[in-house]
Amino acid sequence: ALGLIDHIPDGELGDPYADRTVVVAGGAAFHATTSGSLPNGTTLDEFTGVFSGTPTAAGVFTFTVDAKDLITDVVLASKTYTVTIPAGAPATSTIATSASPVAGGSTSGDGTFGNGTPVIVVATHNAGYAFVNWTEGGLEVSASEVYPFTVNADRTLVANFVPTYTITTSGSPSAGGSTSGGGTFNSGDSVTVVATANAGYNFVNWTEGGAVVSALASYTFPASANRTL
């Protein structure tokens, strides 16, 4: 007797189905009709009962096949099928980079790339700033200005910069002793400057612009501005 197969397998986007006989003729002359939604790009041949084609769109497709007597048009068999065509992985991804704060520096290496492509993004600090790290969604992904990775998804990367400050130290008079601890520091860094008196001298204090800022030979403070001590 004329019949219909039990199952049509799910397909893959862009992957041709092997020709599949849906209607089992059993020696009967028939024609087959469909209602509902065949997967985009596929067909069911009315007179051979063969399902074939290449899916061109993702989705879940439900359709009914009616196999009818060729002469009387009486429905001899009917079955509803559901076929899923999953979405394929995107072929390209977009990499977006930015600097925070904007005045801190610049970034390069962003764009749209084929997935699987090696990419390098670069952060360049401006004068008066230092690079801290690359973050994505607030989480650190690299502490290096040059960050290589392989593209496999859209990414939004932020290069974070911090102001830098110069601390300059000297002794007065110069014969009185030596100083250490000066240099360039990131904003918020802890700085310790040390004054060491020479023989025949005693340390008095640290001054800035003529005003006393510490009476301790070892003076610790956070870097928040350029200072001359």
Backbone hydrogen bonds, N-H to C=O, Kabsch-Sander energy under -0.5 kcal/mol:
donor,donor_aa,acceptor,acceptor_aa,energy
3,G,24,V,-2.5
5,I,22,V,-2.3
11,G,84,T,-1.1
12,E,15,D,-0.5
13,L,86,P,-0.6
14,G,55,P,-2.7
15,D,12,E,-2.2
17,Y,53,G,-3.0
20,R,51,F,-2.5
22,V,20,R,-0.7
22,V,49,G,-3.4
23,V,49,G,-1.2
24,V,3,G,-2.9
24,V,22,V,-0.6
25,A,23,V,-0.8
28,A,25,A,-1.9
31,H,68,K,-1.8
32,A,46,E,-2.4
33,T,66,D,-2.4
35,S,64,T,-1.8
37,S,62,T,-2.7
38,L,36,G,-0.6
42,T,39,P,-2.2
43,T,52,S,-2.6
45,D,50,V,-2.5
49,G,45,D,-2.0
51,F,20,R,-3.5
52,S,43,T,-2.2
53,G,17,Y,-0.5
54,T,41,G,-1.3
56,T,40,N,-2.0
57,A,40,N,-0.5
59,G,85,I,-2.6
61,F,59,G,-0.5
61,F,83,V,-3.2
63,F,81,Y,-2.4
64,T,35,S,-3.1
65,V,79,K,-2.9
66,D,33,T,-2.7
66,D,64,T,-0.5
67,A,65,V,-0.5
67,A,77,A,-3.1
68,K,31,H,-3.0
68,K,66,D,-0.6
69,D,74,V,-2.9
70,L,29,A,-1.9
73,D,69,D,-2.1
76,L,67,A,-2.8
76,L,74,V,-0.6
77,A,67,A,-1.6
79,K,65,V,-2.1
81,Y,63,F,-3.3
83,V,61,F,-3.1
85,I,59,G,-3.2
93,S,113,F,-2.6
95,I,111,G,-3.4
96,A,94,T,-0.6
96,A,155,R,-2.8
98,S,157,L,-1.3
100,S,159,A,-2.6
104,G,101,P,-1.5
105,G,102,V,-0.9
106,S,124,T,-2.7
108,S,122,V,-1.8
111,G,95,I,-2.2
113,F,93,S,-2.7
115,N,91,A,-2.5
116,G,151,V,-3.7
117,T,114,G,-1.8
119,V,149,F,-3.3
121,V,147,Y,-2.2
122,V,108,S,-2.2
123,A,145,E,-1.6
124,T,106,S,-3.0
126,N,104,G,-2.9
129,Y,126,N,-1.8
130,A,162,V,-2.6
132,V,160,N,-3.2
133,N,160,N,-0.9
134,W,142,S,-3.3
135,T,158,V,-2.5
136,E,139,L,-2.6
139,L,136,E,-1.4
141,V,134,W,-2.7
142,S,134,W,-1.4
147,Y,121,V,-2.8
147,Y,145,E,-0.7
149,F,119,V,-2.6
151,V,117,T,-2.6
155,R,94,T,-2.3
157,L,96,A,-3.2
157,L,155,R,-0.5
158,V,135,T,-2.7
159,A,98,S,-3.2
160,N,133,N,-3.0
160,N,158,V,-0.6
161,F,100,S,-2.8
162,V,130,A,-2.4
164,T,128,G,-2.6
165,Y,185,F,-2.9
167,I,165,Y,-0.5
167,I,183,G,-3.4
168,T,166,T,-0.6
168,T,227,R,-2.9
176,G,173,P,-1.8
177,G,174,S,-0.7
178,S,196,T,-2.6
180,S,194,V,-1.9
183,G,167,I,-2.0
185,F,165,Y,-2.8
187,S,163,P,-2.9
188,G,223,A,-3.3
189,D,186,N,-2.3
191,V,221,F,-3.3
193,V,219,Y,-2.6
194,V,180,S,-2.4
195,A,217,A,-1.8
196,T,178,S,-3.1
197,A,195,A,-0.5
198,N,176,G,-3.3
201,Y,198,N,-1.8
206,W,214,S,-3.2
207,T,229,L,-0.6
208,E,211,A,-2.8
211,A,208,E,-1.6
213,V,206,W,-2.9
214,S,206,W,-1.4
219,Y,193,V,-2.8
219,Y,217,A,-0.7
220,T,218,S,-0.5
221,F,191,V,-2.5
223,A,189,D,-3.1
224,S,222,P,-0.6
227,R,166,T,-2.3
229,L,168,T,-3.4
229,L,227,R,-0.5
